[in-house]
Amino acid sequence: MKTCQIFHVPHKGSSFPWKWRYVAPDGRVSESKREYQLFYECVSAARESGYEPQSITADRYDIYRVV
């Protein structure tokens, strides 16, 4: 299974949306078109799209690892 990253999207207001992103070995990027308000919804959507989340980043810090 291809691995992807879950990351937060800068947003105005009090919301904290999430997206997933996969970077292929050849540099092509696949990213969720939708922003998810709940973290687990984003993880579920990535898995439904054939990707396995490996780490979640906030800016440049690894804050959570899905195993």
Jmol script that loads the backbone (N, CA, C; Angstrom):
load data "model"
ATOM      1  N   MET A   1       0.838  -1.182   0.000  1.00  0.00           N
ATOM      2  CA  MET A   1       0.000   0.000   0.000  1.00  0.00           C
ATOM      3  C   MET A   1       0.885   1.249   0.000  1.00  0.00           C
ATOM      4  N   LYS A   2       0.458   2.270  -0.704  1.00  0.00           N
ATOM      5  CA  LYS A   2       1.209   3.523  -0.770  1.00  0.00           C
ATOM      6  C   LYS A   2       0.979   4.326   0.506  1.00  0.00           C
ATOM      7  N   THR A   3       2.046   4.928   1.006  1.00  0.00           N
ATOM      8  CA  THR A   3       1.929   5.726   2.225  1.00  0.00           C
ATOM      9  C   THR A   3       1.696   7.195   1.891  1.00  0.00           C
ATOM     10  N   CYS A   4       0.982   7.875   2.776  1.00  0.00           N
ATOM     11  CA  CYS A   4       0.719   9.295   2.575  1.00  0.00           C
ATOM     12  C   CYS A   4       0.893  10.025   3.903  1.00  0.00           C
ATOM     13  N   GLN A   5       0.884  11.330   3.830  1.00  0.00           N
ATOM     14  CA  GLN A   5       0.960  12.166   5.023  1.00  0.00           C
ATOM     15  C   GLN A   5      -0.374  12.860   5.229  1.00  0.00           C
ATOM     16  N   ILE A   6      -0.732  13.048   6.488  1.00  0.00           N
ATOM     17  CA  ILE A   6      -1.895  13.829   6.874  1.00  0.00           C
ATOM     18  C   ILE A   6      -1.343  15.142   7.415  1.00  0.00           C
ATOM     19  N   PHE A   7      -1.923  16.244   6.993  1.00  0.00           N
ATOM     20  CA  PHE A   7      -1.425  17.542   7.453  1.00  0.00           C
ATOM     21  C   PHE A   7      -2.575  18.505   7.664  1.00  0.00           C
ATOM     22  N   HIS A   8      -2.352  19.491   8.529  1.00  0.00           N
ATOM     23  CA  HIS A   8      -3.390  20.501   8.739  1.00  0.00           C
ATOM     24  C   HIS A   8      -3.247  21.587   7.684  1.00  0.00           C
ATOM     25  N   VAL A   9      -4.359  22.223   7.387  1.00  0.00           N
ATOM     26  CA  VAL A   9      -4.410  23.263   6.366  1.00  0.00           C
ATOM     27  C   VAL A   9      -4.556  24.606   7.064  1.00  0.00           C
ATOM     28  N   PRO A  10      -3.670  25.567   6.774  1.00  0.00           N
ATOM     29  CA  PRO A  10      -3.837  26.895   7.373  1.00  0.00           C
ATOM     30  C   PRO A  10      -5.217  27.440   7.010  1.00  0.00           C
ATOM     31  N   HIS A  11      -5.893  27.961   8.008  1.00  0.00           N
ATOM     32  CA  HIS A  11      -7.270  28.396   7.805  1.00  0.00           C
ATOM     33  C   HIS A  11      -7.583  29.535   8.754  1.00  0.00           C
ATOM     34  N   LYS A  12      -8.362  30.489   8.288  1.00  0.00           N
ATOM     35  CA  LYS A  12      -8.788  31.583   9.155  1.00  0.00           C
ATOM     36  C   LYS A  12      -9.922  31.100  10.043  1.00  0.00           C
ATOM     37  N   GLY A  13     -10.036  31.675  11.193  1.00  0.00           N
ATOM     38  CA  GLY A  13     -11.110  31.284  12.097  1.00  0.00           C
ATOM     39  C   GLY A  13     -10.663  30.211  13.072  1.00  0.00           C
ATOM     40  N   SER A  14     -11.629  29.553  13.665  1.00  0.00           N
ATOM     41  CA  SER A  14     -11.322  28.584  14.716  1.00  0.00           C
ATOM     42  C   SER A  14     -11.257  27.141  14.216  1.00  0.00           C
ATOM     43  N   SER A  15     -11.476  26.906  12.942  1.00  0.00           N
ATOM     44  CA  SER A  15     -11.432  25.527  12.449  1.00  0.00           C
ATOM     45  C   SER A  15      -9.985  25.091  12.195  1.00  0.00           C
ATOM     46  N   PHE A  16      -9.787  23.796  12.110  1.00  0.00           N
ATOM     47  CA  PHE A  16      -8.461  23.206  11.940  1.00  0.00           C
ATOM     48  C   PHE A  16      -8.588  22.054  10.945  1.00  0.00           C
ATOM     49  N   PRO A  17      -8.793  22.360   9.656  1.00  0.00           N
ATOM     50  CA  PRO A  17      -9.029  21.295   8.670  1.00  0.00           C
ATOM     51  C   PRO A  17      -7.775  20.482   8.349  1.00  0.00           C
ATOM     52  N   TRP A  18      -8.022  19.251   7.836  1.00  0.00           N
ATOM     53  CA  TRP A  18      -6.972  18.304   7.507  1.00  0.00           C
ATOM     54  C   TRP A  18      -7.078  17.864   6.052  1.00  0.00           C
ATOM     55  N   LYS A  19      -5.940  17.506   5.450  1.00  0.00           N
ATOM     56  CA  LYS A  19      -5.887  16.930   4.112  1.00  0.00           C
ATOM     57  C   LYS A  19      -4.829  15.827   4.111  1.00  0.00           C
ATOM     58  N   TRP A  20      -4.894  14.949   3.124  1.00  0.00           N
ATOM     59  CA  TRP A  20      -3.846  13.943   2.949  1.00  0.00           C
ATOM     60  C   TRP A  20      -3.126  14.214   1.638  1.00  0.00           C
ATOM     61  N   ARG A  21      -1.856  13.773   1.570  1.00  0.00           N
ATOM     62  CA  ARG A  21      -1.020  13.982   0.379  1.00  0.00           C
ATOM     63  C   ARG A  21      -0.098  12.789   0.177  1.00  0.00           C
ATOM     64  N   TYR A  22      -0.013  12.348  -1.079  1.00  0.00           N
ATOM     65  CA  TYR A  22       0.904  11.275  -1.464  1.00  0.00           C
ATOM     66  C   TYR A  22       1.850  11.827  -2.521  1.00  0.00           C
ATOM     67  N   VAL A  23       3.148  11.590  -2.359  1.00  0.00           N
ATOM     68  CA  VAL A  23       4.143  11.988  -3.350  1.00  0.00           C
ATOM     69  C   VAL A  23       4.733  10.700  -3.922  1.00  0.00           C
ATOM     70  N   ALA A  24       4.516  10.486  -5.219  1.00  0.00           N
ATOM     71  CA  ALA A  24       4.998   9.290  -5.904  1.00  0.00           C
ATOM     72  C   ALA A  24       6.522   9.356  -6.072  1.00  0.00           C
ATOM     73  N   PRO A  25       7.161   8.222  -6.278  1.00  0.00           N
ATOM     74  CA  PRO A  25       8.618   8.210  -6.479  1.00  0.00           C
ATOM     75  C   PRO A  25       9.072   9.115  -7.632  1.00  0.00           C
ATOM     76  N   ASP A  26       8.208   9.300  -8.631  1.00  0.00           N
ATOM     77  CA  ASP A  26       8.587  10.166  -9.754  1.00  0.00           C
ATOM     78  C   ASP A  26       8.258  11.641  -9.500  1.00  0.00           C
ATOM     79  N   GLY A  27       7.774  11.967  -8.294  1.00  0.00           N
ATOM     80  CA  GLY A  27       7.513  13.352  -7.925  1.00  0.00           C
ATOM     81  C   GLY A  27       6.078  13.820  -8.110  1.00  0.00           C
ATOM     82  N   ARG A  28       5.243  12.996  -8.743  1.00  0.00           N
ATOM     83  CA  ARG A  28       3.836  13.380  -8.897  1.00  0.00           C
ATOM     84  C   ARG A  28       3.160  13.401  -7.529  1.00  0.00           C
ATOM     85  N   VAL A  29       2.265  14.375  -7.353  1.00  0.00           N
ATOM     86  CA  VAL A  29       1.581  14.540  -6.076  1.00  0.00           C
ATOM     87  C   VAL A  29       0.095  14.259  -6.239  1.00  0.00           C
ATOM     88  N   SER A  30      -0.430  13.432  -5.340  1.00  0.00           N
ATOM     89  CA  SER A  30      -1.869  13.213  -5.232  1.00  0.00           C
ATOM     90  C   SER A  30      -2.279  13.769  -3.881  1.00  0.00           C
ATOM     91  N   GLU A  31      -3.306  14.604  -3.871  1.00  0.00           N
ATOM     92  CA  GLU A  31      -3.731  15.244  -2.639  1.00  0.00           C
ATOM     93  C   GLU A  31      -5.245  15.237  -2.570  1.00  0.00           C
ATOM     94  N   SER A  32      -5.790  15.131  -1.368  1.00  0.00           N
ATOM     95  CA  SER A  32      -7.242  15.166  -1.235  1.00  0.00           C
ATOM     96  C   SER A  32      -7.742  16.524  -1.723  1.00  0.00           C
ATOM     97  N   LYS A  33      -8.794  16.491  -2.488  1.00  0.00           N
ATOM     98  CA  LYS A  33      -9.391  17.740  -2.968  1.00  0.00           C
ATOM     99  C   LYS A  33     -10.200  18.404  -1.862  1.00  0.00           C
ATOM    100  N   ARG A  34     -10.673  17.589  -0.970  1.00  0.00           N
ATOM    101  CA  ARG A  34     -11.524  18.053   0.119  1.00  0.00           C
ATOM    102  C   ARG A  34     -10.716  18.286   1.396  1.00  0.00           C
ATOM    103  N   GLU A  35     -11.150  19.236   2.198  1.00  0.00           N
ATOM    104  CA  GLU A  35     -10.599  19.440   3.531  1.00  0.00           C
ATOM    105  C   GLU A  35     -11.533  18.766   4.521  1.00  0.00           C
ATOM    106  N   TYR A  36     -10.970  18.051   5.487  1.00  0.00           N
ATOM    107  CA  TYR A  36     -11.754  17.321   6.477  1.00  0.00           C
ATOM    108  C   TYR A  36     -11.673  18.034   7.822  1.00  0.00           C
ATOM    109  N   GLN A  37     -12.809  18.250   8.427  1.00  0.00           N
ATOM    110  CA  GLN A  37     -12.852  18.946   9.711  1.00  0.00           C
ATOM    111  C   GLN A  37     -12.374  18.069  10.858  1.00  0.00           C
ATOM    112  N   LEU A  38     -12.527  16.757  10.700  1.00  0.00           N
ATOM    113  CA  LEU A  38     -12.100  15.824  11.743  1.00  0.00           C
ATOM    114  C   LEU A  38     -10.925  14.997  11.253  1.00  0.00           C
ATOM    115  N   PHE A  39      -9.936  14.848  12.103  1.00  0.00           N
ATOM    116  CA  PHE A  39      -8.730  14.110  11.775  1.00  0.00           C
ATOM    117  C   PHE A  39      -9.050  12.693  11.291  1.00  0.00           C
ATOM    118  N   TYR A  40      -9.883  11.977  12.042  1.00  0.00           N
ATOM    119  CA  TYR A  40     -10.148  10.581  11.681  1.00  0.00           C
ATOM    120  C   TYR A  40     -10.895  10.467  10.363  1.00  0.00           C
ATOM    121  N   GLU A  41     -11.674  11.489   9.980  1.00  0.00           N
ATOM    122  CA  GLU A  41     -12.329  11.470   8.669  1.00  0.00           C
ATOM    123  C   GLU A  41     -11.292  11.537   7.552  1.00  0.00           C
ATOM    124  N   CYS A  42     -10.261  12.312   7.767  1.00  0.00           N
ATOM    125  CA  CYS A  42      -9.189  12.430   6.774  1.00  0.00           C
ATOM    126  C   CYS A  42      -8.419  11.118   6.660  1.00  0.00           C
ATOM    127  N   VAL A  43      -8.105  10.498   7.790  1.00  0.00           N
ATOM    128  CA  VAL A  43      -7.410   9.209   7.786  1.00  0.00           C
ATOM    129  C   VAL A  43      -8.253   8.169   7.055  1.00  0.00           C
ATOM    130  N   SER A  44      -9.543   8.131   7.357  1.00  0.00           N
ATOM    131  CA  SER A  44     -10.448   7.171   6.705  1.00  0.00           C
ATOM    132  C   SER A  44     -10.521   7.413   5.205  1.00  0.00           C
ATOM    133  N   ALA A  45     -10.596   8.669   4.795  1.00  0.00           N
ATOM    134  CA  ALA A  45     -10.671   9.006   3.370  1.00  0.00           C
ATOM    135  C   ALA A  45      -9.387   8.599   2.650  1.00  0.00           C
ATOM    136  N   ALA A  46      -8.244   8.798   3.287  1.00  0.00           N
ATOM    137  CA  ALA A  46      -6.974   8.396   2.677  1.00  0.00           C
ATOM    138  C   ALA A  46      -6.952   6.883   2.477  1.00  0.00           C
ATOM    139  N   ARG A  47      -7.381   6.152   3.477  1.00  0.00           N
ATOM    140  CA  ARG A  47      -7.399   4.689   3.378  1.00  0.00           C
ATOM    141  C   ARG A  47      -8.376   4.227   2.306  1.00  0.00           C
ATOM    142  N   GLU A  48      -9.525   4.874   2.206  1.00  0.00           N
ATOM    143  CA  GLU A  48     -10.504   4.521   1.171  1.00  0.00           C
ATOM    144  C   GLU A  48      -9.958   4.803  -0.230  1.00  0.00           C
ATOM    145  N   SER A  49      -9.011   5.739  -0.332  1.00  0.00           N
ATOM    146  CA  SER A  49      -8.409   6.083  -1.617  1.00  0.00           C
ATOM    147  C   SER A  49      -7.185   5.226  -1.936  1.00  0.00           C
ATOM    148  N   GLY A  50      -6.866   4.284  -1.041  1.00  0.00           N
ATOM    149  CA  GLY A  50      -5.753   3.369  -1.299  1.00  0.00           C
ATOM    150  C   GLY A  50      -4.424   3.781  -0.696  1.00  0.00           C
ATOM    151  N   TYR A  51      -4.434   4.705   0.252  1.00  0.00           N
ATOM    152  CA  TYR A  51      -3.208   5.182   0.893  1.00  0.00           C
ATOM    153  C   TYR A  51      -3.241   4.851   2.375  1.00  0.00           C
ATOM    154  N   GLU A  52      -2.064   4.669   2.953  1.00  0.00           N
ATOM    155  CA  GLU A  52      -1.953   4.411   4.383  1.00  0.00           C
ATOM    156  C   GLU A  52      -1.212   5.579   5.030  1.00  0.00           C
ATOM    157  N   PRO A  53      -1.881   6.323   5.917  1.00  0.00           N
ATOM    158  CA  PRO A  53      -1.223   7.445   6.593  1.00  0.00           C
ATOM    159  C   PRO A  53      -0.061   6.959   7.454  1.00  0.00           C
ATOM    160  N   GLN A  54       1.077   7.615   7.350  1.00  0.00           N
ATOM    161  CA  GLN A  54       2.262   7.242   8.120  1.00  0.00           C
ATOM    162  C   GLN A  54       2.625   8.248   9.184  1.00  0.00           C
ATOM    163  N   SER A  55       2.526   9.512   8.886  1.00  0.00           N
ATOM    164  CA  SER A  55       2.835  10.504   9.913  1.00  0.00           C
ATOM    165  C   SER A  55       2.016  11.749   9.646  1.00  0.00           C
ATOM    166  N   ILE A  56       1.782  12.470  10.680  1.00  0.00           N
ATOM    167  CA  ILE A  56       0.992  13.683  10.589  1.00  0.00           C
ATOM    168  C   ILE A  56       1.909  14.820  10.983  1.00  0.00           C
ATOM    169  N   THR A  57       1.980  15.837  10.154  1.00  0.00           N
ATOM    170  CA  THR A  57       2.910  16.923  10.437  1.00  0.00           C
ATOM    171  C   THR A  57       2.173  18.219  10.733  1.00  0.00           C
ATOM    172  N   ALA A  58       2.728  18.966  11.633  1.00  0.00           N
ATOM    173  CA  ALA A  58       2.268  20.319  11.921  1.00  0.00           C
ATOM    174  C   ALA A  58       3.495  21.188  11.687  1.00  0.00           C
ATOM    175  N   ASP A  59       3.425  21.985  10.649  1.00  0.00           N
ATOM    176  CA  ASP A  59       4.591  22.740  10.201  1.00  0.00           C
ATOM    177  C   ASP A  59       5.696  21.735   9.889  1.00  0.00           C
ATOM    178  N   ARG A  60       6.783  21.717  10.627  1.00  0.00           N
ATOM    179  CA  ARG A  60       7.851  20.759  10.319  1.00  0.00           C
ATOM    180  C   ARG A  60       8.053  19.738  11.435  1.00  0.00           C
ATOM    181  N   TYR A  61       7.109  19.647  12.350  1.00  0.00           N
ATOM    182  CA  TYR A  61       7.253  18.734  13.476  1.00  0.00           C
ATOM    183  C   TYR A  61       6.352  17.518  13.311  1.00  0.00           C
ATOM    184  N   ASP A  62       6.917  16.353  13.506  1.00  0.00           N
ATOM    185  CA  ASP A  62       6.164  15.101  13.470  1.00  0.00           C
ATOM    186  C   ASP A  62       5.460  14.966  14.823  1.00  0.00           C
ATOM    187  N   ILE A  63       4.118  15.032  14.816  1.00  0.00           N
ATOM    188  CA  ILE A  63       3.402  15.046  16.085  1.00  0.00           C
ATOM    189  C   ILE A  63       2.647  13.771  16.375  1.00  0.00           C
ATOM    190  N   TYR A  64       2.499  12.889  15.401  1.00  0.00           N
ATOM    191  CA  TYR A  64       1.716  11.671  15.621  1.00  0.00           C
ATOM    192  C   TYR A  64       2.091  10.649  14.570  1.00  0.00           C
ATOM    193  N   ARG A  65       2.161   9.404  14.947  1.00  0.00           N
ATOM    194  CA  ARG A  65       2.487   8.360  13.993  1.00  0.00           C
ATOM    195  C   ARG A  65       1.384   7.316  14.006  1.00  0.00           C
ATOM    196  N   VAL A  66       0.829   7.023  12.833  1.00  0.00           N
ATOM    197  CA  VAL A  66      -0.186   5.989  12.705  1.00  0.00           C
ATOM    198  C   VAL A  66       0.534   4.686  12.382  1.00  0.00           C
ATOM    199  N   VAL A  67       0.325   3.664  13.188  1.00  0.00           N
ATOM    200  CA  VAL A  67       0.966   2.368  12.941  1.00  0.00           C
ATOM    201  C   VAL A  67      -0.063   1.277  12.768  1.00  0.00           C
TER     202      VAL A  67
END
end "model"
wireframe off; spacefill off
backbone 0.3
color backbone group
